[in-house]
């Protein structure tokens, strides 16, 4: 147990949410350790994400000093029809980037000796004096605060709010990355667009992201695509998430274990449904990710001395593109609440009061954006009762839920 004025925080989860929390708490005077289940580094992840100015500001508070561009700048987004012709536009300048472009500087800002990999949480206990985390290797850690930033499959949430479970939305997200230099010359005209397409089966999104070494130089970037792809719950989803050895993975299957026939089926569907230039992306991708799309809402974010943060507390579908931002804002609110209120359970109640409403809003907006896929409609405007025109979808997607344009109507 910490003594004197320094309080100790145990952060479970060493991805971006945990690192935001750890760096901010460290800079608020806490003694912090991070405990990550994975034994190998997480920095190789390269999936594309929307990057927001709010995220950059919180990174600065967390100790990140980076003058390089945060990603590839895009002036707006567009929707295309089956021929590839642009049918709607929305001006919204922003950066799009790779997940590792956020993770790496946060990891570098946190003291290496305080980051403990290969530690899987197997239990926790708390009382009026503190909280103890127990790990699979037999070790334990004790402090005044435990932060559960261990994602959708949170072991911390399972301990404090076991009834809060992910709810499958009826579709998956297929993701892939392609090196810019590998595309045909015809792809160059669309490479820099942030594009939304509706192939009659889900929703296809593509945009440029930094390449190797975070390069944003033309010719060295990558193209990120995400295809929201309907897959019925039950046998079809089970088959997709089962590897060649017959193991069914619960919430995502490691990329190397996706069976080739599923990738081949996706590529065939891309060739049949996507406009010719865009079909190149699934065809040329060397590695794929596939993840069931889910909603998750926890009843609270504070449980005595235990806080939930990021996807461990609320998981919004990726349509809103605020997963990293939400984790960053959670971490900032947590640090501020603990600075303002010395009693930890009271501080966590303050934290929950600040972060539950916007977290619920993010889940609601993302559910709205995906409703047409969930209902197996070919396009978002196919059912006027959804109120989801192409213009509105472009305005709502991939931007902070607190943005005044969100839920302002129109479109």
C-alpha positions in Angstrom: 0.0 0.0 0.0 1.2 3.5 -0.8 2.3 5.6 2.1 2.4 9.3 2.7 0.9 11.7 0.2 1.5 9.5 -2.9 -1.4 7.3 -3.9 -1.1 4.2 -6.0 -3.1 3.4 -9.1 -3.2 0.0 -10.7 -4.1 0.2 -14.4 -5.4 -3.0 -16.0 -4.9 -2.8 -19.8 -1.9 -1.4 -21.6 -3.5 -0.2 -24.8 -4.4 3.4 -25.6 -7.1 3.8 -22.9 -4.9 2.5 -20.2 -1.9 4.6 -21.3 -4.0 7.7 -21.4 -5.1 7.0 -17.8 -1.7 6.0 -16.7 0.1 9.0 -18.1 -2.5 11.5 -16.9 -2.5 10.0 -13.3 1.3 10.0 -13.3 1.3 13.7 -14.1 -1.2 14.3 -11.3 1.2 12.8 -8.8 0.0 9.2 -8.6 2.3 6.2 -8.4 1.1 4.2 -11.4 1.7 0.8 -12.8 0.2 -0.7 -16.0 -0.6 -4.4 -16.3 -1.1 -5.7 -19.8 -2.3 -9.3 -20.5 -0.5 -9.6 -23.9 3.2 -10.7 -23.7 4.2 -9.1 -27.0 4.0 -5.5 -28.0 0.8 -3.9 -29.2 2.4 -1.3 -31.3 2.3 -3.3 -34.6 -1.5 -2.7 -34.9 -2.1 -0.5 -38.0 -5.8 -0.3 -38.4 -7.1 3.1 -39.5 -8.9 5.5 -37.2 -10.3 9.0 -37.3 -8.1 11.4 -35.4 -9.6 14.4 -33.7 -8.2 17.7 -32.4 -9.6 16.8 -29.0 -7.5 13.6 -28.9 -4.4 15.6 -29.7 -5.0 18.0 -26.9 -5.4 15.2 -24.4 -2.2 13.6 -25.7 -0.4 16.8 -24.9 -1.8 16.7 -21.3 -0.6 13.1 -21.1 3.0 14.2 -21.8 3.2 13.6 -25.6 5.2 16.2 -27.4 4.9 15.5 -31.1 5.2 18.2 -33.8 4.7 15.7 -36.7 1.4 15.6 -38.6 -1.0 13.2 -36.7 -2.0 11.5 -39.9 -3.2 12.1 -43.5 -5.3 15.2 -43.9 -8.6 14.8 -45.8 -10.9 17.8 -46.5 -14.2 15.9 -46.2 -16.0 12.8 -47.1 -18.1 11.5 -50.0 -20.7 8.8 -50.8 -20.5 6.9 -54.1 -23.0 4.9 -56.0 -22.6 1.4 -57.6 -20.7 2.9 -60.5 -18.3 4.8 -58.2 -19.8 8.2 -59.1 -20.0 10.7 -56.2 -23.6 11.2 -55.1 -23.1 13.2 -51.9 -20.4 15.2 -50.2 -19.8 16.6 -46.7 -17.0 19.1 -46.0 -15.3 18.1 -42.8 -11.5 18.6 -42.7 -9.8 16.1 -40.4 -6.9 13.8 -40.0 -7.1 10.1 -40.4 -4.4 7.9 -39.0 -3.3 4.5 -37.9 -3.9 3.2 -34.4 -0.2 2.8 -33.8 0.3 6.5 -34.4 -1.6 7.1 -31.2 -0.3 4.1 -29.2 3.5 4.5 -29.8 3.9 8.1 -28.4 1.7 7.3 -25.4 3.8 4.2 -24.7 7.0 6.2 -25.1 5.7 8.8 -22.6 5.1 6.3 -19.9 8.1 4.9 -17.9 9.1 1.5 -19.3 9.8 0.0 -15.9 6.2 0.7 -14.8 4.6 -1.2 -17.8 4.3 -4.9 -17.0 3.4 -7.1 -19.9 2.2 -10.7 -19.7 0.0 -10.1 -16.6 -3.5 -11.5 -16.9 -5.9 -10.4 -14.3 -7.7 -13.3 -12.6 -9.3 -11.6 -9.6 -9.6 -8.4 -7.6 -10.7 -7.6 -4.0 -11.3 -4.2 -2.4 -12.1 -2.8 1.0 -12.2 0.6 2.7 -8.4 0.8 2.7 -7.5 -0.3 -0.9 -7.9 -2.6 -3.8 -5.8 -5.6 -4.8 -5.4 -7.2 -8.2 -4.4 -10.8 -8.6 -2.7 -12.1 -11.7 -2.4 -15.5 -13.4 1.4 -15.7 -12.7 0.7 -15.6 -9.0 1.7 -12.0 -8.4 -0.5 -9.3 -7.1 -0.6 -5.5 -6.8 -2.3 -3.3 -4.2 -3.2 0.4 -4.4 -5.9 2.9 -3.6 -7.4 2.8 -7.1 -7.8 0.2 -9.9 -8.6 1.3 -13.4 -10.1 -1.2 -15.8 -9.0 -0.2 -19.2 -8.9 -3.7 -20.6 -11.3 -3.3 -23.5 -14.4 -5.1 -24.6 -13.4 -8.4 -23.0 -12.7 -6.6 -19.7 -11.8 -8.9 -16.9 -12.3 -5.9 -14.5 -15.9 -5.4 -15.8 -16.6 -9.1 -15.4 -15.6 -8.8 -11.8 -17.6 -5.7 -10.9 -20.5 -5.7 -13.4 -20.9 -9.2 -14.8 -24.3 -8.6 -16.2 -23.0 -6.0 -18.6 -22.3 -8.0 -21.8 -21.7 -7.1 -25.4 -24.8 -7.3 -27.6 -24.1 -8.4 -31.2 -25.5 -6.0 -33.8 -26.0 -8.5 -36.6 -22.9 -7.6 -38.7 -19.1 -7.7 -38.6 -16.4 -5.3 -39.6 -13.9 -6.6 -42.2 -10.8 -4.4 -42.2 -7.6 -4.4 -44.3 -4.7 -2.3 -45.3 -3.0 -1.9 -48.7 0.3 -0.2 -49.5 -0.3 2.8 -51.8 2.4 1.6 -54.2 0.6 -1.7 -54.8 -2.6 -0.1 -56.3 -3.2 0.3 -60.0 -2.8 3.8 -61.6 -6.6 4.0 -61.8 -6.9 3.9 -58.0 -4.8 7.1 -57.6 -7.8 9.4 -58.3 -9.8 8.0 -55.3 -6.9 7.1 -52.9 -7.1 10.4 -51.0 -10.9 10.4 -50.6 -12.7 9.5 -47.4 -15.3 7.4 -49.2 -18.5 5.7 -48.2 -20.2 3.1 -50.4 -23.3 1.1 -50.2 -22.9 -2.1 -52.2 -26.4 -3.5 -51.3 -24.8 -5.5 -48.5 -23.7 -3.4 -45.6 -21.4 -0.4 -45.9 -17.9 0.1 -47.4 -15.6 2.8 -46.1 -12.1 3.6 -47.3 -9.5 6.3 -46.6 -5.7 6.9 -46.6 -3.6 6.4 -43.5 0.1 6.8 -42.7 2.4 4.1 -44.0 5.5 2.4 -42.7 7.4 4.7 -40.2 4.3 6.9 -40.0 5.1 8.3 -43.4 2.4 10.5 -45.0 4.5 11.1 -48.2 2.6 10.3 -51.5 3.5 6.8 -52.6 4.3 5.7 -49.0 0.9 5.8 -47.4 -1.6 3.0 -46.9 -5.2 2.6 -47.8 -7.5 1.5 -45.0 -10.9 -0.1 -45.7 -13.7 -1.2 -43.5 -16.6 -3.2 -44.8 -19.6 -3.5 -42.4 -20.8 -6.9 -43.6 -24.0 -8.6 -42.5 -23.5 -12.0 -40.8 -26.4 -13.6 -39.0 -26.0 -14.7 -35.4 -25.7 -18.4 -34.8 -24.2 -20.8 -37.2 -22.9 -18.2 -39.7 -21.1 -16.1 -37.1 -19.8 -19.2 -35.3 -18.4 -20.5 -38.6 -16.7 -17.2 -39.4 -15.1 -17.0 -35.9 -13.9 -20.6 -35.9 -10.3 -21.3 -36.9 -8.8 -24.2 -38.8 -8.3 -26.1 -35.5 -12.0 -25.9 -34.7 -11.7 -23.3 -31.9 -14.5 -20.7 -31.8 -13.1 -17.3 -30.8 -15.6 -15.3 -28.7 -15.3 -11.7 -29.8 -12.7 -11.6 -32.5 -10.4 -14.0 -34.3 -6.7 -13.4 -34.7 -5.9 -12.3 -38.2 -3.6 -15.2 -38.9 -6.3 -17.7 -37.9 -9.0 -16.5 -40.3 -9.8 -19.4 -42.6 -8.9 -18.7 -46.3 -12.3 -19.5 -47.6 -13.9 -16.6 -45.7 -11.3 -14.2 -47.2 -12.0 -15.6 -50.6 -15.7 -15.2 -50.2 -15.3 -11.5 -49.2 -13.0 -10.8 -52.1 -15.5 -12.5 -54.5 -18.3 -10.3 -53.0 -16.1 -7.2 -53.4 -15.6 -8.1 -57.1 -19.3 -8.5 -57.7 -20.6 -5.6 -55.6 -18.1 -2.8 -55.2 -17.3 -0.3 -57.9 -14.2 -1.5 -59.9 -11.6 0.8 -58.3 -12.7 0.0 -54.7 -12.8 -3.7 -55.3 -9.0 -3.5 -55.6 -8.6 -2.9 -51.9 -10.0 -6.3 -50.6 -8.2 -8.0 -53.5 -4.8 -6.6 -52.7 -4.9 -6.7 -48.9 -2.3 -9.0 -47.4 -3.9 -9.3 -44.0 -7.5 -9.0 -42.8 -9.1 -8.3 -39.5 -12.7 -9.3 -38.8 -14.6 -8.4 -35.6 -18.3 -8.7 -34.7 -19.9 -5.3 -34.2 -21.4 -5.0 -30.8 -23.0 -2.5 -28.4 -22.0 -2.5 -24.7 -23.3 -0.3 -21.9 -22.2 -0.7 -18.3 -24.6 0.4 -15.5 -21.9 2.6 -13.9 -18.2 3.6 -14.3 -17.3 3.6 -10.7 -17.5 0.6 -8.3 -16.0 1.6 -5.0 -12.3 1.9 -5.7 -12.6 0.4 -9.2 -13.2 2.6 -12.4 -14.0 1.4 -15.9 -12.6 3.3 -18.8 -12.9 3.2 -22.6 -14.4 0.2 -24.2 -14.4 -1.6 -20.8 -17.3 0.6 -19.8 -19.1 1.5 -23.0 -18.4 0.2 -26.5 -19.9 2.2 -29.4 -20.0 0.7 -32.9 -17.1 2.1 -35.0 -19.4 4.3 -37.2 -18.8 7.3 -35.0 -15.1 6.8 -35.0 -14.6 8.0 -31.4 -13.2 4.9 -29.6 -9.8 6.5 -29.0 -11.3 9.9 -28.3 -13.8 8.5 -25.8 -11.0 6.6 -23.9 -9.0 9.8 -23.8 -11.9 11.9 -22.5 -12.6 9.2 -19.9 -9.0 9.3 -18.7 -9.0 13.1 -18.5 -12.3 13.2 -16.6 -11.1 10.5 -14.2 -7.9 12.4 -13.5 -9.8 15.6 -12.9 -12.4 14.0 -10.7 -9.6 12.4 -8.5 -7.8 15.7 -8.3 -11.0 17.5 -7.2 -12.3 14.9 -4.7 -9.9 13.1 -2.3 -12.4 10.4 -1.4 -12.0 7.8 -4.2 -15.5 6.3 -4.3 -16.9 9.9 -4.3 -14.5 10.9 -7.1 -15.5 7.9 -9.2 -19.2 8.9 -8.8 -18.2 12.3 -10.1 -16.4 10.7 -12.9 -19.4 8.6 -13.8 -21.7 11.6 -13.7 -19.4 13.3 -16.2 -18.8 10.5 -18.6 -21.9 8.2 -18.7 -24.1 10.7 -20.6 -21.7 11.2 -23.5 -20.8 7.5 -23.6 -24.5 6.6 -23.9 -24.9 9.2 -26.6 -22.0 7.7 -28.6 -23.6 4.3 -28.4 -27.0 5.7 -29.5 -25.5 7.6 -32.4 -23.5 4.6 -33.6 -26.5 2.4 -33.3 -28.5 4.8 -35.4 -25.8 4.9 -38.1 -25.8 1.1 -38.3 -29.5 0.5 -38.1 -29.9 0.1 -41.9 -27.3 -2.7 -41.9 -28.8 -4.4 -38.9 -32.2 -4.4 -40.7 -30.5 -5.7 -43.9 -31.5 -2.6 -45.9 -29.5 -1.9 -49.1 -28.9 1.8 -48.4 -29.3 4.1 -45.3 -32.2 6.1 -47.0 -34.1 2.9 -48.0 -36.4 3.4 -45.0 -37.3 7.1 -44.5 -38.4 6.4 -40.9 -34.7 6.1 -40.0 -34.1 9.7 -41.0 -30.7 8.7 -42.3 -30.1 10.4 -45.7 -26.7 10.2 -47.3 -25.9 13.7 -46.3 -26.8 13.1 -42.7 -24.8 9.8 -42.6 -21.7 11.7 -43.9 -22.3 14.4 -41.3 -22.6 12.1 -38.3 -19.9 9.5 -39.2 -16.4 9.6 -37.8 -16.7 12.8 -35.7 -17.1 13.6 -32.0 -20.6 13.0 -30.7 -20.3 16.3 -28.8 -20.0 18.1 -32.2 -22.9 20.5 -32.7 -23.7 18.9 -36.0 -24.5 15.6 -34.3 -28.3 15.2 -33.7 -28.9 18.6 -35.1 -31.3 17.2 -37.7 -31.5 18.0 -41.3 -29.8 16.2 -44.2 
